[in-house]
């Protein structure tokens, strides 16, 4: 069963439970993915979050009931997991641009969020970007500074460049000792949470972990294993698009399964000119 079929299983579960409480853990378990990885794949493929999809589907089905039945607005609201008619009305107005009562009276045709078929997203033929090289990477010891970000609303895409800037502006790199390769900055996505929160650690590879780490810094051990290596010589925007491509197109359409462990990237600081010419490698752990 490929990624698209597995995510479609989760969609079927959502559709069967639109009028029930659902947790992201229950939903993601239908795809045999972790909650975080499921959310990352879903958002990368569709362009919106799982939570947005559920909200839009509930409001769309509620809109159908308003037109086709005589159910009270409060009853419809409660059925679709809204705690009050006021909360339902606010969400309805935000999504459709008019209140449930006005929608029912007008009976206007409004575009609804239809059920997604993830099998429609699968690509045939060649993928639009160069394929990665599959490489074995030895264990790496990284000392760095952690920043908190989130998958929600693609916040991390907007924030990652700022993390690198802060790391340089605060001269955090000067507080890392026993470096293996100075001027090669690591960015590591780790400590994934079910709500989409995660840590992005900016740091450098070291020979050994110091027993007493600088305040605010942490140690991260990147496990040895097989990785998909994407070599980039691109603008900051191009790199961001590649991050989207990896999870939205390449991984679900490839024959590889993502392995446990963090993604990481390496930037050649001395050879890069932000934001027009960045030299970077991105590594995704995959099962052998």
Secondary structure, DSSP 8 states (H G I E B T S, - for coil): --HHHHHHHHHHHHHHTTTS---HHHHHHTTTS-HHHHHHHHHHHHSS-HHHHHHHHHHHHHHHHHHH----HHHHHHHTT-SSHHHHHHHHHHHHSS-HHHHHHH-----------GGGG---SS-SS---EEEEE--EEEEEEEEEEESGGGHHHHHHHHHHHHHHHTTGGGG--SBSSTTEEEEEEE---TTSEEEEEEEEEBSS--SS--TTEEEEEE--EEEEEEEEEE-HHHHHHHHHHIIIIIHHHSS--B-SS-EEEEEETTT-BTTTBEEEEEEEEB--
